[in-house]
Structures are given as C-alpha cells and as structure tokens.
Amino acid sequence: MLEFPFMYEVNNQLALLFSPKAAITGGKTPVGLGLGANYQISPVIQLIAEITPIVTGERLVWSAGLRLFPLENLAIDLMGTNATSQLDLGELIAEPGTRFSAGIQWRFGQGSSK
C-alpha cells in the first residue's frame, strides 16, 4: 500500500485530510483519493469521517466514527465502514454491508492528545 496523507488544521476543532493511496498488487491496482475530516466536539470526543472515491472504477469506500479520550493518553475508536479491512488493500475495497469495529490507542511519553 502506498499512501501520502496530507492534514490541514483549519482551527483548534477541525482538521481536513487529503490522502491519495494505491494498493500495488500482482493483479489490479486500485487507486483512491481519501477525503476526510476530524472534528473535535469537546476535549474528550472527536467525530471522524473519510470517503475514498476509487478512481480505477470500484465502489466508493467510506468510514465514520467517534474517538473518545477517557484519559489524556488513551483513545477509544468506535467506527463503521464498508471497507473490507482497515489495513493495506482492504482500505480500497468496498463490501456491500457495513462493518463495525472498536480500537484502542495508547500514547506513550508526554504530551496531550487534545
């Protein structure tokens, strides 16, 4: 997977994402243009969304969810997506239904996640 994410912070609450990506495989090479936003509702809640139009003809891939910060260095993600996975080639392949997932991020060291 080849990806070049660009993030622009509009203000303290809103960040926009542009992320061209391609999965180079032995067969097809799907190419997508990820467009996303991260909006901080409060110091402990963020809304996250991304759509990825696939320019090589496949179905659009999307994801949306919440990121919760119960502790300064701990984030919990609750997401829904139509991608077959959140890694590599699966980020560019849509499935008919919606998949739901949860994830945990632990930040080591000093600094704030907010």
C-alpha positions in Angstrom: 0.0 0.0 0.0 1.3 3.4 -1.0 -0.3 6.4 0.7 0.6 10.1 1.1 -1.7 11.7 3.7 -1.9 15.5 4.0 -3.6 17.0 7.0 -4.6 20.7 7.3 -5.8 22.1 10.6 -8.4 24.7 9.9 -8.7 25.7 13.5 -8.4 24.1 17.0 -11.5 21.9 16.4 -11.4 21.0 12.7 -8.7 19.1 10.6 -9.1 18.1 7.0 -7.4 15.2 5.3 -6.4 14.6 1.7 -4.9 11.1 1.2 -4.1 9.7 -2.3 -3.5 6.0 -2.0 -2.8 2.9 -4.2 -2.5 -0.8 -3.5 0.1 -2.3 -5.8 -0.6 -6.0 -6.2 0.1 -8.7 -8.8 -3.3 -8.1 -10.4 -5.4 -5.0 -10.2 -4.0 -1.8 -8.7 -6.9 0.1 -7.1 -6.2 3.9 -6.7 -8.3 6.1 -4.4 -8.4 9.7 -3.2 -9.2 9.8 0.5 -11.0 12.9 1.8 -11.7 13.2 5.5 -12.4 15.4 8.4 -11.7 15.2 12.2 -14.0 17.5 14.3 -13.4 17.9 18.0 -16.8 18.2 19.7 -15.3 18.5 23.2 -11.9 17.8 24.8 -12.9 14.2 25.1 -14.9 13.5 21.9 -14.0 13.7 18.2 -16.1 12.9 15.1 -14.0 11.3 12.3 -15.1 10.6 8.7 -13.5 9.7 5.5 -14.7 8.9 2.0 -12.4 7.4 -0.6 -13.6 7.6 -4.2 -11.8 4.8 -6.1 -10.6 6.3 -9.4 -10.0 2.9 -11.0 -13.7 2.1 -11.2 -14.5 0.2 -8.0 -17.2 1.3 -5.4 -16.6 4.3 -3.1 -15.2 3.3 0.4 -16.3 5.2 3.5 -15.8 5.2 7.3 -17.2 7.2 10.1 -17.0 7.1 13.9 -16.2 8.6 17.2 -12.9 8.9 19.0 -13.2 9.1 22.8 -10.4 10.2 25.2 -11.2 8.9 28.6 -7.6 9.6 29.7 -5.2 12.1 28.2 -3.0 9.4 26.6 -5.8 6.8 25.8 -8.2 6.9 22.8 -11.0 4.6 22.1 -12.3 4.4 18.5 -15.9 3.3 17.6 -16.2 3.1 13.8 -18.4 1.9 11.0 -17.1 1.3 7.4 -17.8 -0.5 4.2 -14.1 -1.3 3.7 -13.1 -4.9 3.8 -10.4 -4.1 6.3 -8.5 -1.1 7.8 -5.2 -2.2 6.5 -3.5 -2.2 3.1 -5.5 -3.3 0.1 -8.7 -3.7 2.2 -8.8 0.1 2.6 -9.6 0.4 -1.1 -12.2 -2.5 -1.5 -15.8 -1.9 -0.5 -18.1 -4.6 0.6 -22.0 -4.5 0.4 -22.7 -4.1 4.1 -21.4 -2.1 7.0 -18.8 -3.4 9.4 -18.4 -2.0 12.9 -15.2 -2.0 14.9 -13.6 -0.7 18.1 -10.0 0.1 18.7 -7.7 1.4 21.4 -4.7 3.7 21.1 -2.3 4.2 23.9 0.2 7.1 23.6 3.5 6.7 25.4 5.5 9.6 26.6 4.5 13.1 27.5 2.1 15.4 25.6 -1.5 15.9 25.2 -3.9 14.2 22.7 -6.1 17.2 22.8 
